[in-house]
Amino acid sequence: MGDVASALRVLGIDPGLTRCGVGVVDVGRDRRASLVHVGVVRSAPDAPIERRLATIAAGIRAVLAEHSPDVVAVERVFAQHNRSTVMGTAQASGIALMLAAEHGLPAATHTPSEVKAAVTGYGSADKLQVQTMVARVLRLDALPQPADAADALALALCHAWRRNASTSTSDGASTPAQRAWAAAERATRR
C-alpha cells in the first residue's frame, strides 16, 4: 500500500456466538485497502454461555494484541425473528465493544445495510455480492470464507471509508458507493 504511515488500521467484527468474524484492514486516505488478517473465532454451541463468551473474548484479544488496530468496527445488532440468535449476537457484540474500551480504542457500530451500501453501492446486496466486492477491493485471489469473515472485512472497510463519505473524488463527484452509503446512514437515523 502507498502511504502506510497515514493508513488507518481497522478491526472489523461480525459478532456471533458460534462464529465471530474478525478482519483487519489497512486503509489509506486514497481509500486503497490491504488485508492484514481475517479469521473466525468459534465457540462450541453446547458449551455454557460464560465459556462461549470467554472463548470469543480470547479470540478477539489475540487479534487486538497481534495486529494493534487503531479502531474497532462492530456490526450493529438489529431485530431478528429468532430471539436466541439476536441475544447471542448482542452478547458477542458487547464483548467486542468492551474489549475495544479496555484497549483504549474508539469503537463504532454499523448496520448491515450501511456496510453493504459502503462496499457494494447497494444496501440490500446479498452475501455473495459482499464477498465478491471485498475480494476485489482487497485484491484477494479467492472470496473470503466463511461469510462471517467477509462480513468482518466489509465492516472494517465501511468504517474506514466512512471518514471520507462526505468527501469527493478527484473530479469533484461522490462515488456511487459513497452516495449509497450516505443514503443508508440517513435511513438509519429516521
Phi, psi and omega in degrees: 000151185303270185264090184296327183298327182264004180288145174262127177262119184243131171262116176263137181231122173260097190290143175188154180278318181281315178226118177247110181285138176228134179214136180240130178228151170256129181231124179277170179297337178277006178077001176289138185234151175224146180284133175252314183201146171214143180187182178224131174266124183248144172231150183287126181300336182267001179281154176299149185305320182295326177290320180297316179294322177296322178295315178299314180299317180297319179295317179291319178302319180298318179293318178300315182293319185283326190246353174044064179291162177272336185204156178241132177242128185236140176295131179287131180292135179232164183294133175231161179287330182271105185299320181293326178293313181293326178295313179298319178296317179296320179295315179295322177297317178299319177300313181299315181293321178296317180295323176300313180298317179300329180268006179069026183258141172293150179226150178219154175242146180224140178285157177305321181291325175299314182295313180300317180296319181295321187271322185250345185087004184220116185292348178247024181300151178270174183303317182296320178297319179296312179301317181297315180290322177299315179298319181293312182299319182270002179055050180268149179283339181220160177293137177295133182232151348289184182302329179299322179292316178297319179297322178296317178295319179298320177299315180297315178298314179305312183296316181296318181287336182301323181298340180250010186299328182266358179274164183256164174284175184299335179269007174092358182248148174286151177283161177302321179294321178296317179295318179295319179297314180300320179294318179296320180295318178298321182295327181284343181274350183285000000 
